[in-house]
Amino acid sequence: MSPVAVADVAVVGCGVIGLATAERLVARGLTVVVIDPAGVAGGASGASGGLVRAYDPGFPDLAAEGLEIYLRRGWHGRWPAIRQSGSLVLFDAGAIHQAMTATGRHADLLSANEIHKKFDGLTVPPNFVGLYESRAGWLPAREVARALLADAQPGLSLLDSARATAVVTTGGRVSGVQTTAGLVQAAAVLLAAGVGSTELARTVGVDLPLRTRSVSYCMFRPRRPGRVPTMVDTTTGAWLRPWNTPGAVLAGVTSESCDVPPSVSDEVPLTEQHRVRDVLRHRYPELVNAEVIGGVTAFDAMAPAKGAVTVWNEPAGLVTATGWNGGGFKLAPAVGSLAAEQIHGLIGAGLTAAGFGGE
Ligand SMILES: Cc1cc2nc3c(=O)[nH]c(=O)nc-3n(C[C@H](O)[C@H](O)[C@H](O)COP(=O)(O)OP(=O)(O)OC[C@H]3O[C@@H](n4cnc5c(N)ncnc54)[C@H](O)[C@@H]3O)c2cc1C
């Protein structure tokens, strides 16, 4: 049967990771088919809070590079501009060393007093310090995804009417992706399908364990919002940022709930609303009486160790980019660049799909 699509690379997953990689592949002159029945940013990416900064202890280089690309508004200067509310990461006295090691990359260390002067909405204990990045802030995640898609034209085609069901190999090499609409033939395959990647990797004997972890937030309208940056409190796992409409804030608290359904909804249970309010009121007292005006309950893919771009030897031509565990948005431009470089290298090394380009 003839394939439904033929491209140099098949990307499974139209979130920010798949799109950022696809855009960089097209920039390198390759053709790409992106497969995702949820369409553009229909998974974790569309729900993302969009906080971006250079500080990420798990991925210091990817986060710093990601921020620089976001600051340039992408590779062609067409992405939305960062809302530069400033990024503040709070540490208590015991972790000051950790904060100090991250200063220098356009980041300053602020005392509790300095924090309060700059951001009168916040209350911070005197022994706390804040790692402050004035150039950082947040981005509207869906708009970024749409800008990535636009930048990747005309080399990217989107197959949003089908779900990928298996990676296909010929003679030990990847030759495409089976989908519910038929075969997508490609010389290389990127799995950037979040937790959906596990099942697809298994079809070619690759073990890629991933779990869902709950990520949610509420939007609050405080009576006197005061000045707030995007903020992460390492002592409680709380985070917030100004919301899209003036005077409102988006706020969440890291959750340890794993193996939740991989779905996105705009309902936040009352228990979660109370939890967010209870934890965050110690840093942002205005939340005590703030009205809840919306929210999101979603998930991200969590890897046992940490997220990674992996080039698999068996089957040749398979690359995975998964497991970003609640922090993948800020990394996406750098992850996409890295994954595209790896895939381009594979294709340059003569890896071609059977019957496509010849051997
Ligand atoms: C509520 C929330 C807030 C967040 N806030 C931040 C933040 O402020 N800053 C930050 O850096 N990160 C944040 N994150 C994390 C970040 O959004 C994610 O790490 C990132 O979006 C993951 O992108 P992805 O492309 O890997 O996955 P996804 O966006 O989940 O994309 C995977 C796609 O694969 C598709 N798929 C799955 N199976 C198949 C299949 N068989 N066939 C075809 N397609 C398939 C899905 O439909 C999905 O669209 C947040 C996440 C959530 C949920």
The ligand as an SDF file (V2000), in Angstrom:
LIG
                    3D

 53 58  0  0  0  0  0  0  0  0999 V2000
    0.0840   22.9570   33.6420 C   0  0  0  0  0  0  0  0  0  0  0  0
    1.5010   22.9720   33.1770 C   0  0  0  0  0  0  0  0  0  0  0  0
    2.3010   24.0800   33.4090 C   0  0  0  0  0  0  0  0  0  0  0  0
    3.6290   24.0810   32.9760 C   0  0  0  0  0  0  0  0  0  0  0  0
    4.3860   25.1950   33.1690 N   0  0  0  0  0  0  0  0  0  0  0  0
    5.6510   25.2400   32.6910 C   0  0  0  0  0  0  0  0  0  0  0  0
    6.4190   26.4190   32.8040 C   0  0  0  0  0  0  0  0  0  0  0  0
    5.9610   27.4310   33.3300 O   0  0  0  0  0  0  0  0  0  0  0  0
    7.6770   26.4260   32.2790 N   0  0  0  0  0  0  0  0  0  0  0  0
    8.2370   25.3100   31.7010 C   0  0  0  0  0  0  0  0  0  0  0  0
    9.3880   25.3650   31.2780 O   0  0  0  0  0  0  0  0  0  0  0  0
    7.5110   24.1780   31.5720 N   0  0  0  0  0  0  0  0  0  0  0  0
    6.2520   24.1250   32.0430 C   0  0  0  0  0  0  0  0  0  0  0  0
    5.5050   22.9950   31.9090 N   0  0  0  0  0  0  0  0  0  0  0  0
    6.1100   21.8310   31.2630 C   0  0  0  0  0  0  0  0  0  0  0  0
    6.1050   21.9610   29.7630 C   0  0  0  0  0  0  0  0  0  0  0  0
    4.9070   22.5540   29.3310 O   0  0  0  0  0  0  0  0  0  0  0  0
    6.2970   20.5580   29.1580 C   0  0  0  0  0  0  0  0  0  0  0  0
    7.4920   19.9870   29.6720 O   0  0  0  0  0  0  0  0  0  0  0  0
    6.4020   20.6290   27.6600 C   0  0  0  0  0  0  0  0  0  0  0  0
    5.3110   21.3470   27.1070 O   0  0  0  0  0  0  0  0  0  0  0  0
    6.4350   19.2070   27.0850 C   0  0  0  0  0  0  0  0  0  0  0  0
    6.3860   19.3250   25.6940 O   0  0  0  0  0  0  0  0  0  0  0  0
    6.3310   18.0210   24.8150 P   0  0  0  0  0  0  0  0  0  0  0  0
    6.3130   18.4990   23.4070 O   0  0  0  0  0  0  0  0  0  0  0  0
    7.3890   17.0610   25.2400 O   0  0  0  0  0  0  0  0  0  0  0  0
    4.9690   17.2990   25.2360 O   0  0  0  0  0  0  0  0  0  0  0  0
    3.4490   17.5900   24.8480 P   0  0  0  0  0  0  0  0  0  0  0  0
    3.1670   19.0200   24.7080 O   0  0  0  0  0  0  0  0  0  0  0  0
    2.6160   16.7970   25.8170 O   0  0  0  0  0  0  0  0  0  0  0  0
    3.3270   16.9630   23.4000 O   0  0  0  0  0  0  0  0  0  0  0  0
    3.2570   15.5700   23.1750 C   0  0  0  0  0  0  0  0  0  0  0  0
    2.2240   15.3600   22.0960 C   0  0  0  0  0  0  0  0  0  0  0  0
    2.2980   13.9930   21.6700 O   0  0  0  0  0  0  0  0  0  0  0  0
    1.0120   13.6250   21.2520 C   0  0  0  0  0  0  0  0  0  0  0  0
    0.9160   12.1580   21.2050 N   0  0  0  0  0  0  0  0  0  0  0  0
    0.9550   11.2870   22.2360 C   0  0  0  0  0  0  0  0  0  0  0  0
    0.8320   10.0230   21.7850 N   0  0  0  0  0  0  0  0  0  0  0  0
    0.7310   10.1160   20.4230 C   0  0  0  0  0  0  0  0  0  0  0  0
    0.5810    9.1510   19.3800 C   0  0  0  0  0  0  0  0  0  0  0  0
    0.5260    7.8310   19.6200 N   0  0  0  0  0  0  0  0  0  0  0  0
    0.4930    9.6050   18.1000 N   0  0  0  0  0  0  0  0  0  0  0  0
    0.5730   10.9280   17.8070 C   0  0  0  0  0  0  0  0  0  0  0  0
    0.7120   11.8880   18.7620 N   0  0  0  0  0  0  0  0  0  0  0  0
    0.7900   11.4690   20.0540 C   0  0  0  0  0  0  0  0  0  0  0  0
    0.0750   14.2660   22.2650 C   0  0  0  0  0  0  0  0  0  0  0  0
   -1.2220   14.4720   21.7010 O   0  0  0  0  0  0  0  0  0  0  0  0
    0.8070   15.5810   22.5630 C   0  0  0  0  0  0  0  0  0  0  0  0
    0.2500   16.6670   21.8390 O   0  0  0  0  0  0  0  0  0  0  0  0
    4.1730   22.9480   32.3250 C   0  0  0  0  0  0  0  0  0  0  0  0
    3.3810   21.8390   32.0910 C   0  0  0  0  0  0  0  0  0  0  0  0
    2.0490   21.8490   32.5020 C   0  0  0  0  0  0  0  0  0  0  0  0
    1.2080   20.6470   32.2140 C   0  0  0  0  0  0  0  0  0  0  0  0
  1  2  1  0
  2  3  1  0
  2 52  2  0
  3  4  2  0
  4  5  1  0
  4 50  1  0
  5  6  2  0
  6  7  1  0
  6 13  1  0
  7  8  2  0
  7  9  1  0
  9 10  1  0
 10 11  2  0
 10 12  1  0
 12 13  2  0
 13 14  1  0
 14 15  1  0
 14 50  1  0
 15 16  1  0
 16 17  1  0
 16 18  1  0
 18 19  1  0
 18 20  1  0
 20 21  1  0
 20 22  1  0
 22 23  1  0
 23 24  1  0
 24 25  2  0
 24 26  1  0
 24 27  1  0
 27 28  1  0
 28 29  2  0
 28 30  1  0
 28 31  1  0
 31 32  1  0
 32 33  1  0
 33 34  1  0
 33 48  1  0
 34 35  1  0
 35 36  1  0
 35 46  1  0
 36 37  1  0
 36 45  1  0
 37 38  2  0
 38 39  1  0
 39 40  1  0
 39 45  2  0
 40 41  1  0
 40 42  2  0
 42 43  1  0
 43 44  2  0
 44 45  1  0
 46 47  1  0
 46 48  1  0
 48 49  1  0
 50 51  2  0
 51 52  1  0
 52 53  1  0
M  END
$$$$
